[in-house]
Amino acid sequence: MLTQKVLTPLCLVVLLSGAARLARLDRKELRAYHLIQAEKVLAPVSGSFVGIDATGAKRRAEVAGNGHILLFVLHREGITSEINFWNSVIRLTASNQRVPAASIQYWAICDSADGCNKYQPESNFTILGYIDPWEMHNLAEADARHQVLLYRLDRVLKASMPHVLDPSQESELLVQEASK
């Protein structure tokens, strides 16, 4: 009888302390969940695709049909060879029957802001000094991994493609991704 009088309150105390501990853990998880949701709101899946070109004018991505936007970094050091490389990629891709020539818009973001502006007449693509900060961040991360970014017409990332040294291989990778 004495054990029943002692065990009942003891069981209630253990039960209440367990419930309080679970409530505290649930509150921490709920707070972490809300923080993650808030970060998702601050990190959009698509960008505005507005950039500043060599003349200082705003440029908006204008892609026809089922088009794409290819973003890549143009490095000030070795810029002439990079321009030749991307001009070759564009020429090879345009000659491929699987992808309509006008369906891909090429944007190069200069790694030294406006330091590449004077090379715009030599290039067959748009050289921009700046784009939306979120897009700049994504492109900088891709460039660190030696990748370029292919976006769909609706400005949602379609593929992170490797940046290879051969223009014909780069063009073929681009055609494969664009025709999927």
C-alpha positions as CSV (number, residue, x, y, z in Angstrom):
1,M,0.0,0.0,0.0
2,L,2.8,2.3,0.8
3,T,4.6,1.5,-2.4
4,Q,1.4,2.3,-4.3
5,K,1.2,5.7,-2.6
6,V,4.8,6.4,-3.5
7,L,4.9,4.9,-7.0
8,T,1.8,6.7,-8.3
9,P,3.1,10.3,-7.7
10,L,6.6,9.2,-8.8
11,C,5.3,7.9,-12.1
12,L,3.3,11.1,-12.6
13,V,6.4,13.2,-12.0
14,V,8.5,11.1,-14.5
15,L,5.6,11.3,-17.0
16,L,5.3,15.1,-16.6
17,S,9.1,15.7,-16.9
18,G,9.2,13.5,-20.0
19,A,6.4,15.5,-21.6
20,A,8.1,18.8,-20.7
21,R,11.3,17.5,-22.3
22,L,9.5,16.5,-25.5
23,A,7.8,19.8,-25.7
24,R,11.1,21.6,-25.3
25,L,12.6,19.5,-28.1
26,D,9.6,20.0,-30.3
27,R,9.9,23.8,-29.8
28,K,13.6,23.7,-30.9
29,E,12.7,21.7,-34.0
30,L,9.8,24.0,-34.9
31,R,12.2,27.0,-34.5
32,A,14.8,25.3,-36.8
33,Y,12.0,24.5,-39.3
34,H,10.9,28.1,-39.4
35,L,14.5,29.3,-39.9
36,I,14.9,26.9,-42.8
37,Q,11.7,28.1,-44.4
38,A,12.8,31.8,-44.0
39,E,16.1,31.0,-45.8
40,K,14.2,29.4,-48.7
41,V,12.2,32.6,-49.1
42,L,15.4,34.6,-49.2
43,A,17.0,32.2,-51.8
44,P,14.9,32.2,-55.0
45,V,15.1,29.3,-57.4
46,S,15.2,31.7,-60.4
47,G,16.6,35.1,-61.0
48,S,15.7,38.4,-62.6
49,F,18.3,38.1,-65.4
50,V,18.9,41.8,-65.6
51,G,22.5,42.9,-66.1
52,I,24.6,45.9,-66.9
53,D,26.4,45.8,-70.3
54,A,29.5,47.5,-71.6
55,T,27.6,50.7,-72.3
56,G,26.2,50.9,-68.8
57,A,22.7,50.0,-70.0
58,K,20.4,47.5,-68.4
59,R,20.1,44.3,-70.4
60,R,17.2,41.8,-69.9
61,A,17.4,38.2,-71.1
62,E,15.2,37.8,-74.2
63,V,15.0,34.3,-75.3
64,A,12.5,33.1,-78.0
65,G,10.5,29.9,-78.1
66,N,11.8,27.1,-75.9
67,G,15.0,29.0,-75.4
68,H,17.8,28.9,-72.9
69,I,20.2,31.3,-71.2
70,L,23.8,30.2,-70.8
71,L,25.8,32.1,-68.1
72,F,29.5,31.8,-67.8
73,V,32.4,33.7,-66.3
74,L,34.8,35.6,-68.6
75,H,38.2,35.9,-67.0
76,R,40.1,39.1,-67.6
77,E,43.3,37.2,-67.6
78,G,43.4,35.2,-70.8
79,I,40.3,37.0,-72.2
80,T,41.2,36.8,-75.8
81,S,41.5,33.0,-75.8
82,E,38.2,32.7,-73.8
83,I,36.4,35.0,-76.3
84,N,37.7,32.8,-79.2
85,F,36.6,29.7,-77.3
86,W,33.1,30.9,-76.7
87,N,32.7,32.3,-80.2
88,S,33.6,28.8,-81.5
89,V,31.1,27.2,-79.1
90,I,28.4,29.5,-80.4
91,R,29.3,28.9,-84.0
92,L,29.3,25.1,-83.5
93,T,26.1,25.1,-81.5
94,A,24.3,27.3,-84.1
95,S,25.3,24.9,-86.9
96,N,23.8,21.9,-85.0
97,Q,20.3,21.0,-86.3
98,R,19.1,19.7,-82.9
99,V,19.0,23.2,-81.4
100,P,17.6,26.3,-83.2
101,A,20.3,28.9,-83.4
102,A,18.2,31.7,-81.8
103,S,17.1,29.5,-78.9
104,I,20.2,30.2,-76.7
105,Q,21.3,33.5,-75.4
106,Y,24.9,33.7,-74.2
107,W,25.8,35.9,-71.3
108,A,29.4,36.3,-70.0
109,I,29.9,37.9,-66.7
110,C,33.4,39.6,-66.5
111,D,35.4,38.6,-63.4
112,S,36.7,42.2,-63.2
113,A,33.3,44.0,-63.6
114,D,33.7,46.5,-66.5
115,G,37.3,45.3,-67.2
116,C,36.1,43.3,-70.2
117,N,33.9,46.0,-71.8
118,K,36.4,46.9,-74.5
119,Y,36.2,43.3,-75.8
120,Q,32.5,43.4,-76.6
121,P,33.0,44.1,-80.3
122,E,35.1,40.9,-80.7
123,S,32.6,38.6,-79.0
124,N,29.4,37.0,-80.4
125,F,27.8,37.0,-76.9
126,T,26.8,39.7,-74.4
127,I,29.5,40.7,-71.9
128,L,28.1,42.0,-68.7
129,G,29.8,43.6,-65.7
130,Y,27.1,42.8,-63.2
131,I,23.9,40.8,-62.8
132,D,21.5,40.1,-60.0
133,P,23.5,39.4,-56.8
134,W,21.9,36.0,-56.3
135,E,22.8,35.0,-59.9
136,M,26.3,36.4,-59.4
137,H,26.7,34.2,-56.3
138,N,25.4,31.1,-58.1
139,L,27.7,31.7,-61.1
140,A,30.8,32.4,-58.9
141,E,30.2,29.0,-57.2
142,A,29.8,27.3,-60.6
143,D,32.9,28.9,-61.9
144,A,34.9,27.7,-58.9
145,R,33.8,24.2,-59.9
146,H,34.7,24.8,-63.6
147,Q,31.0,24.8,-64.6
148,V,28.7,27.0,-66.6
149,L,25.0,27.4,-65.9
150,L,22.2,26.7,-68.4
151,Y,18.8,28.3,-67.5
152,R,15.4,27.6,-69.1
153,L,13.2,30.2,-70.7
154,D,11.4,30.6,-67.4
155,R,14.7,31.5,-65.8
156,V,15.0,28.3,-63.7
157,L,18.3,26.5,-63.6
158,K,18.2,23.5,-66.0
159,A,21.8,22.3,-65.7
160,S,25.2,23.0,-64.3
161,M,27.5,21.9,-67.2
162,P,31.2,21.3,-67.0
163,H,33.4,23.8,-68.7
164,V,35.7,21.8,-70.9
165,L,38.7,22.9,-72.9
166,D,37.5,21.8,-76.3
167,P,34.8,24.0,-78.0
168,S,33.3,21.1,-79.9
169,Q,32.8,19.1,-76.6
170,E,31.4,22.1,-74.9
171,S,29.0,22.7,-77.8
172,E,27.9,19.0,-77.7
173,L,27.3,19.2,-74.0
174,L,25.2,22.4,-74.5
175,V,23.2,20.8,-77.4
176,Q,22.5,17.7,-75.3
177,E,21.2,19.7,-72.3
178,A,19.3,22.2,-74.5
179,S,17.5,19.5,-76.5
180,K,16.4,17.5,-73.4
